[in-house]
Amino acid sequence: MSLLYRLLKRSRALLLCALVISQYSHASVIMNGNRIIYPASAKEKTLQFTNQDPHPNLVQIWLDINNPRSTPTTADAPFVATPQVFRMEPNFRSGCPINVYGCRIAAGSRIGILF
């Protein structure tokens, strides 16, 4: 019985820690959706963002292929976002177009997945 009691006590402590830590996570500007489907026939696709703050925010975008250490100068995705830096007004939705850059997507080709 003491083992069960210790496990319950430990899990309550972990739950309490998770609740406290989650209170500190907040995103001012969020991207609407988490996947982008880029049709081969499209000239561009628009990323949608929402600023939930009561004050303006500066947004910087770069696209990479699954590289957590990527920077704007080392971004290696075959897409480019324009503009790469822009200001979002308070409580505002905005779009940022992305275009294919450095490769060609053939019409009727298989789906490629980039993360």
N, C-alpha and C positions, 0 to 999 in steps of 0.2 A: 504494500500500500504506500510506502514511503517513496518508492520510485514513481508511482503515478502522481503523487502529490508534487514531487519535484518537477516533473514534466509539465504539469498544469501551471505551476508557479512560473516556470521559465517561459512557457508560451504566453502567459499573460504579460510578462515583462517585455517580451519581443513585440507583442501587439501594441503595447503602450509606446514603445520606442518608435514603431512604424507610424503610429498616429501622430506623434510629436514631430517627427522628421517630415512627414507629408504636409504638414501645415506650412512649412517654409518653402515649398516648391510653388512657383507662380510664373506663368508665362505672360509677358506683356503682349507680344505679337505672336500670333499662331498662324501656321499654314493650314488652310482648310483642306483636309484630306491628307492621306499619307502615301498615296500612289499617284503617279502621273502616267497616263496612257497617251503616247505620242503616235498618232496615226501616220503612216508612211506618206500619205498624200498631203498632210498638213504642212503649211509653211512655218507655223509657230503654235505653241501651246501656252496658255496663260496659267501661272501659279496664282492662287488667291490667298491673300493674307488679311487678317483682322487685327486691329489694334484695340485691345480691351481697356487700355489705360485712359484716365482723364487728362493725360498730357501727351504731347507728340513724342515719337520715338524714331530713332535712326536705324534703318535696317540695312544689313550687308548680306549679299547672297553670293555663294559660289557653289558649284556642283562638282562632285568627285565620284569616283567609283569605289565605294566601300573603303575609304581611307580615313580613319579617325584623326590622323595627324595632318590632314590636308590643310593648306592655307590658300588664300586667293591666288597666290603666285604659283602654287604647285597643283592646282585643280586639274584633274585629268579626264573629266567626263566629256563625251562628244557633244555636249550641249553648252550653251552660254546663256546666261540671264542678262537682260538689259532693261533698265539700268542695274548695275551691280550694287549700288548704294542709293538709297532713297529715304525720304522722310515720310512718315505716316502720321497723319493728323489724329487727334484723340477720337476714340470710338468710331473708327472709320474702316471701311473695307477697301482694299486696293488690289490690283492685279499687276503681275510682272511677267512679261512674255519671255519664253525660252525658245531658242532656235537651235537647230542641228548645226554643229560646227566641227569640221575636221573629218567627217565621215559621211557616207551616203546611205540612206535607208531606201532599199529597193522596194517598189510597190509589189505587194503580194508575197513579201518575204515572211519568214517565220518570226514569231514574237521574240524579241530579245529582252531580257530582264536585267535591269541595272538597279543596284541597291545603294 
